[in-house]
Amino acid sequence: ELDQKPRATYRAQPVISSALRKRAPATVHVMFIVDERGRVNKPKVKKSTDPAFDRAAITAIKKWKFEPAKKDGKPVSKKMVVPITFPKGS
């Protein structure tokens, strides 16, 4: 049992082309590990409503920063799944 779950301290927004924007909406669920330093490791797509958005979601997640999870007061790695949503007309 964790004392604290990882908390995002910086969330980079995905960058997509205007052609891709016209295909929105889409949601990409990205699975990754937040390490003891709060960095994202091994991001990969768990599921996606449109694979064309996968690369933009992964690129954005790699830039995210976290306050790491804590167990017994010490930072620990934790697997997470986060949905990245590309709204219609975004």
PyMOL Python script that loads the backbone (N, CA, C, O; Angstrom):
from pymol import cmd

cmd.read_pdbstr("""\
ATOM      1  N   GLU A   1       0.847  -1.195   0.000  1.00  0.00           N
ATOM      2  CA  GLU A   1       0.000   0.000   0.000  1.00  0.00           C
ATOM      3  C   GLU A   1       0.883   1.246   0.000  1.00  0.00           C
ATOM      4  O   GLU A   1       1.803   1.373   0.807  1.00  0.00           O
ATOM      5  N   LEU A   2       0.584   2.159  -0.918  1.00  0.00           N
ATOM      6  CA  LEU A   2       1.365   3.392  -1.035  1.00  0.00           C
ATOM      7  C   LEU A   2       0.904   4.444  -0.037  1.00  0.00           C
ATOM      8  O   LEU A   2      -0.277   4.515   0.304  1.00  0.00           O
ATOM      9  N   ASP A   3       1.849   5.265   0.432  1.00  0.00           N
ATOM     10  CA  ASP A   3       1.506   6.436   1.250  1.00  0.00           C
ATOM     11  C   ASP A   3       0.923   7.515   0.340  1.00  0.00           C
ATOM     12  O   ASP A   3       0.016   8.254   0.722  1.00  0.00           O
ATOM     13  N   GLN A   4       1.476   7.584  -0.884  1.00  0.00           N
ATOM     14  CA  GLN A   4       1.074   8.625  -1.828  1.00  0.00           C
ATOM     15  C   GLN A   4       1.259   8.117  -3.252  1.00  0.00           C
ATOM     16  O   GLN A   4       2.282   7.515  -3.579  1.00  0.00           O
ATOM     17  N   LYS A   5       0.258   8.365  -4.095  1.00  0.00           N
ATOM     18  CA  LYS A   5       0.355   8.024  -5.513  1.00  0.00           C
ATOM     19  C   LYS A   5       1.213   9.071  -6.215  1.00  0.00           C
ATOM     20  O   LYS A   5       1.392  10.174  -5.700  1.00  0.00           O
ATOM     21  N   PRO A   6       1.745   8.729  -7.397  1.00  0.00           N
ATOM     22  CA  PRO A   6       2.481   9.760  -8.147  1.00  0.00           C
ATOM     23  C   PRO A   6       1.550  10.930  -8.485  1.00  0.00           C
ATOM     24  O   PRO A   6       0.372  10.740  -8.786  1.00  0.00           O
ATOM     25  N   ARG A   7       2.107  12.139  -8.428  1.00  0.00           N
ATOM     26  CA  ARG A   7       1.330  13.332  -8.769  1.00  0.00           C
ATOM     27  C   ARG A   7       2.045  14.080  -9.880  1.00  0.00           C
ATOM     28  O   ARG A   7       3.236  14.376  -9.777  1.00  0.00           O
ATOM     29  N   ALA A   8       1.314  14.383 -10.942  1.00  0.00           N
ATOM     30  CA  ALA A   8       1.902  15.127 -12.056  1.00  0.00           C
ATOM     31  C   ALA A   8       2.200  16.553 -11.618  1.00  0.00           C
ATOM     32  O   ALA A   8       1.335  17.233 -11.066  1.00  0.00           O
ATOM     33  N   THR A   9       3.429  17.006 -11.867  1.00  0.00           N
ATOM     34  CA  THR A   9       3.808  18.386 -11.565  1.00  0.00           C
ATOM     35  C   THR A   9       3.962  19.191 -12.852  1.00  0.00           C
ATOM     36  O   THR A   9       3.946  20.421 -12.825  1.00  0.00           O
ATOM     37  N   TYR A  10       4.109  18.492 -13.980  1.00  0.00           N
ATOM     38  CA  TYR A  10       4.176  19.148 -15.293  1.00  0.00           C
ATOM     39  C   TYR A  10       3.565  18.214 -16.328  1.00  0.00           C
ATOM     40  O   TYR A  10       3.948  17.049 -16.425  1.00  0.00           O
ATOM     41  N   ARG A  11       2.611  18.732 -17.102  1.00  0.00           N
ATOM     42  CA  ARG A  11       1.956  17.948 -18.149  1.00  0.00           C
ATOM     43  C   ARG A  11       2.114  18.657 -19.488  1.00  0.00           C
ATOM     44  O   ARG A  11       1.458  19.667 -19.741  1.00  0.00           O
ATOM     45  N   ALA A  12       2.985  18.129 -20.344  1.00  0.00           N
ATOM     46  CA  ALA A  12       3.145  18.686 -21.688  1.00  0.00           C
ATOM     47  C   ALA A  12       1.905  18.347 -22.507  1.00  0.00           C
ATOM     48  O   ALA A  12       1.389  17.231 -22.437  1.00  0.00           O
ATOM     49  N   GLN A  13       1.439  19.307 -23.275  1.00  0.00           N
ATOM     50  CA  GLN A  13       0.288  19.071 -24.145  1.00  0.00           C
ATOM     51  C   GLN A  13       0.759  18.427 -25.453  1.00  0.00           C
ATOM     52  O   GLN A  13       1.810  18.796 -25.977  1.00  0.00           O
ATOM     53  N   PRO A  14      -0.006  17.472 -25.981  1.00  0.00           N
ATOM     54  CA  PRO A  14       0.384  16.868 -27.253  1.00  0.00           C
ATOM     55  C   PRO A  14       0.333  17.883 -28.394  1.00  0.00           C
ATOM     56  O   PRO A  14      -0.514  18.776 -28.416  1.00  0.00           O
ATOM     57  N   VAL A  15       1.243  17.728 -29.321  1.00  0.00           N
ATOM     58  CA  VAL A  15       1.284  18.584 -30.502  1.00  0.00           C
ATOM     59  C   VAL A  15       0.869  17.726 -31.695  1.00  0.00           C
ATOM     60  O   VAL A  15       1.459  16.679 -31.961  1.00  0.00           O
ATOM     61  N   ILE A  16      -0.168  18.195 -32.414  1.00  0.00           N
ATOM     62  CA  ILE A  16      -0.647  17.446 -33.577  1.00  0.00           C
ATOM     63  C   ILE A  16      -0.798  18.371 -34.776  1.00  0.00           C
ATOM     64  O   ILE A  16      -0.978  19.581 -34.630  1.00  0.00           O
ATOM     65  N   SER A  17      -0.723  17.784 -35.952  1.00  0.00           N
ATOM     66  CA  SER A  17      -0.857  18.549 -37.191  1.00  0.00           C
ATOM     67  C   SER A  17      -2.314  18.957 -37.398  1.00  0.00           C
ATOM     68  O   SER A  17      -3.221  18.408 -36.774  1.00  0.00           O
ATOM     69  N   SER A  18      -2.520  19.928 -38.283  1.00  0.00           N
ATOM     70  CA  SER A  18      -3.889  20.359 -38.566  1.00  0.00           C
ATOM     71  C   SER A  18      -4.679  19.229 -39.229  1.00  0.00           C
ATOM     72  O   SER A  18      -5.888  19.114 -39.025  1.00  0.00           O
ATOM     73  N   ALA A  19      -4.000  18.396 -40.022  1.00  0.00           N
ATOM     74  CA  ALA A  19      -4.680  17.253 -40.653  1.00  0.00           C
ATOM     75  C   ALA A  19      -5.169  16.270 -39.587  1.00  0.00           C
ATOM     76  O   ALA A  19      -6.276  15.738 -39.677  1.00  0.00           O
ATOM     77  N   LEU A  20      -4.329  16.039 -38.583  1.00  0.00           N
ATOM     78  CA  LEU A  20      -4.706  15.123 -37.502  1.00  0.00           C
ATOM     79  C   LEU A  20      -5.812  15.743 -36.646  1.00  0.00           C
ATOM     80  O   LEU A  20      -6.702  15.040 -36.168  1.00  0.00           O
ATOM     81  N   ARG A  21      -5.749  17.057 -36.458  1.00  0.00           N
ATOM     82  CA  ARG A  21      -6.768  17.764 -35.680  1.00  0.00           C
ATOM     83  C   ARG A  21      -8.162  17.509 -36.254  1.00  0.00           C
ATOM     84  O   ARG A  21      -9.137  17.397 -35.512  1.00  0.00           O
ATOM     85  N   LYS A  22      -8.243  17.422 -37.572  1.00  0.00           N
ATOM     86  CA  LYS A  22      -9.540  17.194 -38.228  1.00  0.00           C
ATOM     87  C   LYS A  22     -10.093  15.804 -37.954  1.00  0.00           C
ATOM     88  O   LYS A  22     -11.292  15.572 -38.112  1.00  0.00           O
ATOM     89  N   ARG A  23      -9.220  14.863 -37.538  1.00  0.00           N
ATOM     90  CA  ARG A  23      -9.663  13.493 -37.230  1.00  0.00           C
ATOM     91  C   ARG A  23     -10.157  13.355 -35.785  1.00  0.00           C
ATOM     92  O   ARG A  23     -10.773  12.349 -35.433  1.00  0.00           O
ATOM     93  N   ALA A  24      -9.888  14.362 -34.956  1.00  0.00           N
ATOM     94  CA  ALA A  24     -10.307  14.314 -33.550  1.00  0.00           C
ATOM     95  C   ALA A  24     -11.835  14.299 -33.481  1.00  0.00           C
ATOM     96  O   ALA A  24     -12.487  14.790 -34.402  1.00  0.00           O
ATOM     97  N   PRO A  25     -12.418  13.755 -32.429  1.00  0.00           N
ATOM     98  CA  PRO A  25     -11.812  13.400 -31.153  1.00  0.00           C
ATOM     99  C   PRO A  25     -11.162  12.014 -31.171  1.00  0.00           C
ATOM    100  O   PRO A  25     -11.484  11.152 -31.989  1.00  0.00           O
ATOM    101  N   ALA A  26     -10.227  11.844 -30.222  1.00  0.00           N
ATOM    102  CA  ALA A  26      -9.571  10.554 -30.019  1.00  0.00           C
ATOM    103  C   ALA A  26      -9.047  10.502 -28.589  1.00  0.00           C
ATOM    104  O   ALA A  26      -8.800  11.532 -27.963  1.00  0.00           O
ATOM    105  N   THR A  27      -8.884   9.293 -28.092  1.00  0.00           N
ATOM    106  CA  THR A  27      -8.297   9.088 -26.765  1.00  0.00           C
ATOM    107  C   THR A  27      -7.267   7.977 -26.862  1.00  0.00           C
ATOM    108  O   THR A  27      -7.519   6.920 -27.440  1.00  0.00           O
ATOM    109  N   VAL A  28      -6.091   8.240 -26.281  1.00  0.00           N
ATOM    110  CA  VAL A  28      -5.009   7.255 -26.251  1.00  0.00           C
ATOM    111  C   VAL A  28      -4.691   6.991 -24.780  1.00  0.00           C
ATOM    112  O   VAL A  28      -4.367   7.916 -24.034  1.00  0.00           O
ATOM    113  N   HIS A  29      -4.786   5.727 -24.366  1.00  0.00           N
ATOM    114  CA  HIS A  29      -4.434   5.343 -22.997  1.00  0.00           C
ATOM    115  C   HIS A  29      -2.973   4.898 -23.007  1.00  0.00           C
ATOM    116  O   HIS A  29      -2.615   3.918 -23.660  1.00  0.00           O
ATOM    117  N   VAL A  30      -2.130   5.639 -22.268  1.00  0.00           N
ATOM    118  CA  VAL A  30      -0.702   5.363 -22.244  1.00  0.00           C
ATOM    119  C   VAL A  30      -0.318   4.756 -20.898  1.00  0.00           C
ATOM    120  O   VAL A  30      -0.634   5.297 -19.838  1.00  0.00           O
ATOM    121  N   MET A  31       0.380   3.606 -20.969  1.00  0.00           N
ATOM    122  CA  MET A  31       0.872   2.921 -19.770  1.00  0.00           C
ATOM    123  C   MET A  31       2.366   3.235 -19.637  1.00  0.00           C
ATOM    124  O   MET A  31       3.103   3.198 -20.623  1.00  0.00           O
ATOM    125  N   PHE A  32       2.802   3.541 -18.420  1.00  0.00           N
ATOM    126  CA  PHE A  32       4.215   3.880 -18.194  1.00  0.00           C
ATOM    127  C   PHE A  32       4.553   3.702 -16.732  1.00  0.00           C
ATOM    128  O   PHE A  32       3.676   3.464 -15.900  1.00  0.00           O
ATOM    129  N   ILE A  33       5.831   3.819 -16.428  1.00  0.00           N
ATOM    130  CA  ILE A  33       6.307   3.731 -15.046  1.00  0.00           C
ATOM    131  C   ILE A  33       6.828   5.102 -14.640  1.00  0.00           C
ATOM    132  O   ILE A  33       7.605   5.721 -15.367  1.00  0.00           O
ATOM    133  N   VAL A  34       6.396   5.571 -13.474  1.00  0.00           N
ATOM    134  CA  VAL A  34       6.980   6.773 -12.874  1.00  0.00           C
ATOM    135  C   VAL A  34       8.060   6.271 -11.927  1.00  0.00           C
ATOM    136  O   VAL A  34       7.765   5.569 -10.959  1.00  0.00           O
ATOM    137  N   ASP A  35       9.334   6.634 -12.209  1.00  0.00           N
ATOM    138  CA  ASP A  35      10.426   6.131 -11.379  1.00  0.00           C
ATOM    139  C   ASP A  35      10.562   6.932 -10.078  1.00  0.00           C
ATOM    140  O   ASP A  35       9.792   7.856  -9.814  1.00  0.00           O
ATOM    141  N   GLU A  36      11.556   6.553  -9.280  1.00  0.00           N
ATOM    142  CA  GLU A  36      11.756   7.173  -7.962  1.00  0.00           C
ATOM    143  C   GLU A  36      12.105   8.652  -8.053  1.00  0.00           C
ATOM    144  O   GLU A  36      12.002   9.378  -7.064  1.00  0.00           O
ATOM    145  N   ARG A  37      12.518   9.103  -9.237  1.00  0.00           N
ATOM    146  CA  ARG A  37      12.851  10.519  -9.429  1.00  0.00           C
ATOM    147  C   ARG A  37      11.698  11.292 -10.065  1.00  0.00           C
ATOM    148  O   ARG A  37      11.813  12.496 -10.296  1.00  0.00           O
ATOM    149  N   GLY A  38      10.596  10.615 -10.346  1.00  0.00           N
ATOM    150  CA  GLY A  38       9.436  11.286 -10.923  1.00  0.00           C
ATOM    151  C   GLY A  38       9.478  11.379 -12.437  1.00  0.00           C
ATOM    152  O   GLY A  38       8.732  12.153 -13.038  1.00  0.00           O
ATOM    153  N   ARG A  39      10.355  10.585 -13.058  1.00  0.00           N
ATOM    154  CA  ARG A  39      10.460  10.603 -14.520  1.00  0.00           C
ATOM    155  C   ARG A  39       9.650   9.456 -15.127  1.00  0.00           C
ATOM    156  O   ARG A  39       9.435   8.418 -14.500  1.00  0.00           O
ATOM    157  N   VAL A  40       9.211   9.676 -16.364  1.00  0.00           N
ATOM    158  CA  VAL A  40       8.422   8.685 -17.093  1.00  0.00           C
ATOM    159  C   VAL A  40       9.365   7.698 -17.780  1.00  0.00           C
ATOM    160  O   VAL A  40      10.306   8.098 -18.466  1.00  0.00           O
ATOM    161  N   ASN A  41       9.101   6.402 -17.587  1.00  0.00           N
ATOM    162  CA  ASN A  41       9.885   5.346 -18.224  1.00  0.00           C
ATOM    163  C   ASN A  41       8.974   4.383 -18.963  1.00  0.00           C
ATOM    164  O   ASN A  41       7.854   4.109 -18.531  1.00  0.00           O
ATOM    165  N   LYS A  42       9.468   3.872 -20.087  1.00  0.00           N
ATOM    166  CA  LYS A  42       8.810   2.820 -20.868  1.00  0.00           C
ATOM    167  C   LYS A  42       7.356   3.119 -21.228  1.00  0.00           C
ATOM    168  O   LYS A  42       6.492   2.265 -21.030  1.00  0.00           O
ATOM    169  N   PRO A  43       7.065   4.318 -21.756  1.00  0.00           N
ATOM    170  CA  PRO A  43       5.670   4.574 -22.139  1.00  0.00           C
ATOM    171  C   PRO A  43       5.277   3.744 -23.353  1.00  0.00           C
ATOM    172  O   PRO A  43       6.045   3.614 -24.306  1.00  0.00           O
ATOM    173  N   LYS A  44       4.079   3.189 -23.306  1.00  0.00           N
ATOM    174  CA  LYS A  44       3.547   2.485 -24.475  1.00  0.00           C
ATOM    175  C   LYS A  44       2.029   2.591 -24.478  1.00  0.00           C
ATOM    176  O   LYS A  44       1.394   2.776 -23.440  1.00  0.00           O
ATOM    177  N   VAL A  45       1.474   2.469 -25.661  1.00  0.00           N
ATOM    178  CA  VAL A  45       0.027   2.596 -25.810  1.00  0.00           C
ATOM    179  C   VAL A  45      -0.638   1.323 -25.316  1.00  0.00           C
ATOM    180  O   VAL A  45      -0.298   0.221 -25.747  1.00  0.00           O
ATOM    181  N   LYS A  46      -1.590   1.488 -24.406  1.00  0.00           N
ATOM    182  CA  LYS A  46      -2.363   0.350 -23.927  1.00  0.00           C
ATOM    183  C   LYS A  46      -3.580   0.152 -24.808  1.00  0.00           C
ATOM    184  O   LYS A  46      -3.887  -0.971 -25.209  1.00  0.00           O
ATOM    185  N   LYS A  47      -4.283   1.254 -25.115  1.00  0.00           N
ATOM    186  CA  LYS A  47      -5.380   1.209 -26.081  1.00  0.00           C
ATOM    187  C   LYS A  47      -5.586   2.593 -26.667  1.00  0.00           C
ATOM    188  O   LYS A  47      -5.215   3.607 -26.074  1.00  0.00           O
ATOM    189  N   SER A  48      -6.190   2.606 -27.853  1.00  0.00           N
ATOM    190  CA  SER A  48      -6.320   3.858 -28.581  1.00  0.00           C
ATOM    191  C   SER A  48      -7.563   3.809 -29.453  1.00  0.00           C
ATOM    192  O   SER A  48      -7.868   2.779 -30.055  1.00  0.00           O
ATOM    193  N   THR A  49      -8.285   4.935 -29.522  1.00  0.00           N
ATOM    194  CA  THR A  49      -9.454   4.994 -30.403  1.00  0.00           C
ATOM    195  C   THR A  49      -9.039   5.275 -31.837  1.00  0.00           C
ATOM    196  O   THR A  49      -9.804   5.022 -32.767  1.00  0.00           O
ATOM    197  N   ASP A  50      -7.808   5.809 -32.026  1.00  0.00           N
ATOM    198  CA  ASP A  50      -7.280   6.064 -33.378  1.00  0.00           C
ATOM    199  C   ASP A  50      -5.753   6.047 -33.294  1.00  0.00           C
ATOM    200  O   ASP A  50      -5.156   6.963 -32.728  1.00  0.00           O
ATOM    201  N   PRO A  51      -5.117   5.015 -33.852  1.00  0.00           N
ATOM    202  CA  PRO A  51      -3.651   4.881 -33.764  1.00  0.00           C
ATOM    203  C   PRO A  51      -2.875   6.061 -34.349  1.00  0.00           C
ATOM    204  O   PRO A  51      -1.695   6.226 -34.041  1.00  0.00           O
ATOM    205  N   ALA A  52      -3.505   6.875 -35.176  1.00  0.00           N
ATOM    206  CA  ALA A  52      -2.823   8.048 -35.746  1.00  0.00           C
ATOM    207  C   ALA A  52      -2.389   9.022 -34.648  1.00  0.00           C
ATOM    208  O   ALA A  52      -1.469   9.812 -34.858  1.00  0.00           O
ATOM    209  N   PHE A  53      -3.037   8.977 -33.483  1.00  0.00           N
ATOM    210  CA  PHE A  53      -2.738   9.895 -32.383  1.00  0.00           C
ATOM    211  C   PHE A  53      -1.708   9.317 -31.402  1.00  0.00           C
ATOM    212  O   PHE A  53      -1.251  10.022 -30.502  1.00  0.00           O
ATOM    213  N   ASP A  54      -1.347   8.055 -31.569  1.00  0.00           N
ATOM    214  CA  ASP A  54      -0.475   7.376 -30.602  1.00  0.00           C
ATOM    215  C   ASP A  54       0.870   8.078 -30.408  1.00  0.00           C
ATOM    216  O   ASP A  54       1.291   8.303 -29.273  1.00  0.00           O
ATOM    217  N   ARG A  55       1.541   8.420 -31.495  1.00  0.00           N
ATOM    218  CA  ARG A  55       2.875   9.019 -31.390  1.00  0.00           C
ATOM    219  C   ARG A  55       2.835  10.346 -30.636  1.00  0.00           C
ATOM    220  O   ARG A  55       3.699  10.610 -29.800  1.00  0.00           O
ATOM    221  N   ALA A  56       1.840  11.179 -30.924  1.00  0.00           N
ATOM    222  CA  ALA A  56       1.725  12.485 -30.244  1.00  0.00           C
ATOM    223  C   ALA A  56       1.504  12.288 -28.743  1.00  0.00           C
ATOM    224  O   ALA A  56       2.053  13.031 -27.930  1.00  0.00           O
ATOM    225  N   ALA A  57       0.705  11.294 -28.381  1.00  0.00           N
ATOM    226  CA  ALA A  57       0.438  11.026 -26.959  1.00  0.00           C
ATOM    227  C   ALA A  57       1.711  10.558 -26.253  1.00  0.00           C
ATOM    228  O   ALA A  57       2.021  11.026 -25.157  1.00  0.00           O
ATOM    229  N   ILE A  58       2.442   9.640 -26.874  1.00  0.00           N
ATOM    230  CA  ILE A  58       3.683   9.117 -26.273  1.00  0.00           C
ATOM    231  C   ILE A  58       4.725  10.240 -26.137  1.00  0.00           C
ATOM    232  O   ILE A  58       5.381  10.357 -25.102  1.00  0.00           O
ATOM    233  N   THR A  59       4.872  11.053 -27.173  1.00  0.00           N
ATOM    234  CA  THR A  59       5.839  12.158 -27.147  1.00  0.00           C
ATOM    235  C   THR A  59       5.524  13.123 -26.008  1.00  0.00           C
ATOM    236  O   THR A  59       6.430  13.584 -25.313  1.00  0.00           O
ATOM    237  N   ALA A  60       4.243  13.429 -25.817  1.00  0.00           N
ATOM    238  CA  ALA A  60       3.843  14.344 -24.732  1.00  0.00           C
ATOM    239  C   ALA A  60       4.113  13.715 -23.364  1.00  0.00           C
ATOM    240  O   ALA A  60       4.660  14.376 -22.481  1.00  0.00           O
ATOM    241  N   ILE A  61       3.740  12.462 -23.179  1.00  0.00           N
ATOM    242  CA  ILE A  61       3.917  11.780 -21.883  1.00  0.00           C
ATOM    243  C   ILE A  61       5.391  11.721 -21.486  1.00  0.00           C
ATOM    244  O   ILE A  61       5.718  11.849 -20.306  1.00  0.00           O
ATOM    245  N   LYS A  62       6.274  11.530 -22.451  1.00  0.00           N
ATOM    246  CA  LYS A  62       7.713  11.462 -22.147  1.00  0.00           C
ATOM    247  C   LYS A  62       8.222  12.747 -21.503  1.00  0.00           C
ATOM    248  O   LYS A  62       9.242  12.729 -20.814  1.00  0.00           O
ATOM    249  N   LYS A  63       7.527  13.861 -21.717  1.00  0.00           N
ATOM    250  CA  LYS A  63       7.940  15.158 -21.167  1.00  0.00           C
ATOM    251  C   LYS A  63       7.325  15.439 -19.794  1.00  0.00           C
ATOM    252  O   LYS A  63       7.730  16.381 -19.112  1.00  0.00           O
ATOM    253  N   TRP A  64       6.354  14.628 -19.392  1.00  0.00           N
ATOM    254  CA  TRP A  64       5.694  14.862 -18.108  1.00  0.00           C
ATOM    255  C   TRP A  64       6.682  14.653 -16.962  1.00  0.00           C
ATOM    256  O   TRP A  64       7.625  13.869 -17.064  1.00  0.00           O
ATOM    257  N   LYS A  65       6.439  15.375 -15.871  1.00  0.00           N
ATOM    258  CA  LYS A  65       7.228  15.229 -14.641  1.00  0.00           C
ATOM    259  C   LYS A  65       6.258  14.934 -13.498  1.00  0.00           C
ATOM    260  O   LYS A  65       5.132  15.430 -13.473  1.00  0.00           O
ATOM    261  N   PHE A  66       6.721  14.122 -12.564  1.00  0.00           N
ATOM    262  CA  PHE A  66       5.890  13.711 -11.440  1.00  0.00           C
ATOM    263  C   PHE A  66       6.606  13.892 -10.117  1.00  0.00           C
ATOM    264  O   PHE A  66       7.834  13.899 -10.038  1.00  0.00           O
ATOM    265  N   GLU A  67       5.795  14.040  -9.080  1.00  0.00           N
ATOM    266  CA  GLU A  67       6.268  13.816  -7.720  1.00  0.00           C
ATOM    267  C   GLU A  67       6.081  12.312  -7.555  1.00  0.00           C
ATOM    268  O   GLU A  67       4.958  11.826  -7.690  1.00  0.00           O
ATOM    269  N   PRO A  68       7.141  11.561  -7.267  1.00  0.00           N
ATOM    270  CA  PRO A  68       7.013  10.103  -7.272  1.00  0.00           C
ATOM    271  C   PRO A  68       6.078   9.565  -6.190  1.00  0.00           C
ATOM    272  O   PRO A  68       5.756  10.241  -5.214  1.00  0.00           O
ATOM    273  N   ALA A  69       5.660   8.327  -6.406  1.00  0.00           N
ATOM    274  CA  ALA A  69       4.871   7.626  -5.388  1.00  0.00           C
ATOM    275  C   ALA A  69       5.759   7.439  -4.155  1.00  0.00           C
ATOM    276  O   ALA A  69       6.986   7.409  -4.251  1.00  0.00           O
ATOM    277  N   LYS A  70       5.113   7.317  -3.004  1.00  0.00           N
ATOM    278  CA  LYS A  70       5.875   7.096  -1.774  1.00  0.00           C
ATOM    279  C   LYS A  70       5.299   5.910  -1.007  1.00  0.00           C
ATOM    280  O   LYS A  70       4.086   5.730  -0.906  1.00  0.00           O
ATOM    281  N   LYS A  71       6.215   5.114  -0.474  1.00  0.00           N
ATOM    282  CA  LYS A  71       5.841   3.997   0.396  1.00  0.00           C
ATOM    283  C   LYS A  71       6.773   4.072   1.601  1.00  0.00           C
ATOM    284  O   LYS A  71       7.993   4.143   1.452  1.00  0.00           O
ATOM    285  N   ASP A  72       6.196   4.057   2.775  1.00  0.00           N
ATOM    286  CA  ASP A  72       6.973   4.209   4.016  1.00  0.00           C
ATOM    287  C   ASP A  72       7.842   5.463   3.968  1.00  0.00           C
ATOM    288  O   ASP A  72       8.957   5.476   4.490  1.00  0.00           O
ATOM    289  N   GLY A  73       7.315   6.531   3.330  1.00  0.00           N
ATOM    290  CA  GLY A  73       8.013   7.802   3.267  1.00  0.00           C
ATOM    291  C   GLY A  73       9.120   7.887   2.230  1.00  0.00           C
ATOM    292  O   GLY A  73       9.760   8.930   2.093  1.00  0.00           O
ATOM    293  N   LYS A  74       9.358   6.790   1.489  1.00  0.00           N
ATOM    294  CA  LYS A  74      10.438   6.777   0.496  1.00  0.00           C
ATOM    295  C   LYS A  74       9.878   6.724  -0.913  1.00  0.00           C
ATOM    296  O   LYS A  74       8.868   6.062  -1.153  1.00  0.00           O
ATOM    297  N   PRO A  75      10.534   7.427  -1.870  1.00  0.00           N
ATOM    298  CA  PRO A  75      10.073   7.383  -3.263  1.00  0.00           C
ATOM    299  C   PRO A  75      10.207   5.969  -3.845  1.00  0.00           C
ATOM    300  O   PRO A  75      11.210   5.290  -3.629  1.00  0.00           O
ATOM    301  N   VAL A  76       9.184   5.544  -4.582  1.00  0.00           N
ATOM    302  CA  VAL A  76       9.183   4.234  -5.234  1.00  0.00           C
ATOM    303  C   VAL A  76       8.643   4.366  -6.660  1.00  0.00           C
ATOM    304  O   VAL A  76       7.942   5.325  -6.983  1.00  0.00           O
ATOM    305  N   SER A  77       8.980   3.388  -7.505  1.00  0.00           N
ATOM    306  CA  SER A  77       8.440   3.345  -8.865  1.00  0.00           C
ATOM    307  C   SER A  77       6.993   2.878  -8.817  1.00  0.00           C
ATOM    308  O   SER A  77       6.600   2.116  -7.934  1.00  0.00           O
ATOM    309  N   LYS A  78       6.208   3.347  -9.779  1.00  0.00           N
ATOM    310  CA  LYS A  78       4.794   2.954  -9.833  1.00  0.00           C
ATOM    311  C   LYS A  78       4.322   2.959 -11.282  1.00  0.00           C
ATOM    312  O   LYS A  78       4.571   3.908 -12.025  1.00  0.00           O
ATOM    313  N   LYS A  79       3.636   1.884 -11.673  1.00  0.00           N
ATOM    314  CA  LYS A  79       3.055   1.810 -13.016  1.00  0.00           C
ATOM    315  C   LYS A  79       1.767   2.619 -13.038  1.00  0.00           C
ATOM    316  O   LYS A  79       0.987   2.601 -12.086  1.00  0.00           O
ATOM    317  N   MET A  80       1.557   3.332 -14.147  1.00  0.00           N
ATOM    318  CA  MET A  80       0.353   4.145 -14.301  1.00  0.00           C
ATOM    319  C   MET A  80      -0.224   3.974 -15.696  1.00  0.00           C
ATOM    320  O   MET A  80       0.483   3.603 -16.633  1.00  0.00           O
ATOM    321  N   VAL A  81      -1.505   4.245 -15.823  1.00  0.00           N
ATOM    322  CA  VAL A  81      -2.163   4.349 -17.122  1.00  0.00           C
ATOM    323  C   VAL A  81      -2.914   5.676 -17.121  1.00  0.00           C
ATOM    324  O   VAL A  81      -3.730   5.943 -16.240  1.00  0.00           O
ATOM    325  N   VAL A  82      -2.622   6.505 -18.132  1.00  0.00           N
ATOM    326  CA  VAL A  82      -3.227   7.833 -18.222  1.00  0.00           C
ATOM    327  C   VAL A  82      -3.881   7.993 -19.596  1.00  0.00           C
ATOM    328  O   VAL A  82      -3.255   7.705 -20.616  1.00  0.00           O
ATOM    329  N   PRO A  83      -5.141   8.452 -19.626  1.00  0.00           N
ATOM    330  CA  PRO A  83      -5.762   8.740 -20.921  1.00  0.00           C
ATOM    331  C   PRO A  83      -5.358  10.129 -21.423  1.00  0.00           C
ATOM    332  O   PRO A  83      -5.436  11.111 -20.685  1.00  0.00           O
ATOM    333  N   ILE A  84      -4.931  10.198 -22.666  1.00  0.00           N
ATOM    334  CA  ILE A  84      -4.644  11.479 -23.309  1.00  0.00           C
ATOM    335  C   ILE A  84      -5.770  11.702 -24.306  1.00  0.00           C
ATOM    336  O   ILE A  84      -5.958  10.912 -25.231  1.00  0.00           O
ATOM    337  N   THR A  85      -6.520  12.787 -24.111  1.00  0.00           N
ATOM    338  CA  THR A  85      -7.690  13.058 -24.945  1.00  0.00           C
ATOM    339  C   THR A  85      -7.374  14.170 -25.936  1.00  0.00           C
ATOM    340  O   THR A  85      -6.791  15.198 -25.594  1.00  0.00           O
ATOM    341  N   PHE A  86      -7.774  13.929 -27.153  1.00  0.00           N
ATOM    342  CA  PHE A  86      -7.664  14.924 -28.228  1.00  0.00           C
ATOM    343  C   PHE A  86      -9.090  15.341 -28.568  1.00  0.00           C
ATOM    344  O   PHE A  86      -9.777  14.646 -29.317  1.00  0.00           O
ATOM    345  N   PRO A  87      -9.543  16.477 -28.020  1.00  0.00           N
ATOM    346  CA  PRO A  87     -10.939  16.860 -28.224  1.00  0.00           C
ATOM    347  C   PRO A  87     -11.229  17.280 -29.672  1.00  0.00           C
ATOM    348  O   PRO A  87     -10.333  17.670 -30.420  1.00  0.00           O
ATOM    349  N   LYS A  88     -12.478  17.188 -30.028  1.00  0.00           N
ATOM    350  CA  LYS A  88     -12.905  17.610 -31.359  1.00  0.00           C
ATOM    351  C   LYS A  88     -12.590  19.084 -31.541  1.00  0.00           C
ATOM    352  O   LYS A  88     -12.868  19.897 -30.660  1.00  0.00           O
ATOM    353  N   GLY A  89     -12.010  19.428 -32.683  1.00  0.00           N
ATOM    354  CA  GLY A  89     -11.703  20.816 -32.981  1.00  0.00           C
ATOM    355  C   GLY A  89     -10.556  21.393 -32.186  1.00  0.00           C
ATOM    356  O   GLY A  89     -10.418  22.613 -32.106  1.00  0.00           O
ATOM    357  N   SER A  90      -9.712  20.531 -31.584  1.00  0.00           N
ATOM    358  CA  SER A  90      -8.603  21.039 -30.758  1.00  0.00           C
ATOM    359  C   SER A  90      -7.421  21.470 -31.609  1.00  0.00           C
ATOM    360  O   SER A  90      -6.407  21.920 -31.075  1.00  0.00           O
TER     361      SER A  90
END
""", "prot")
cmd.dss("prot")
cmd.show_as("cartoon", "prot")
cmd.util.cbc("prot")
cmd.orient("prot")
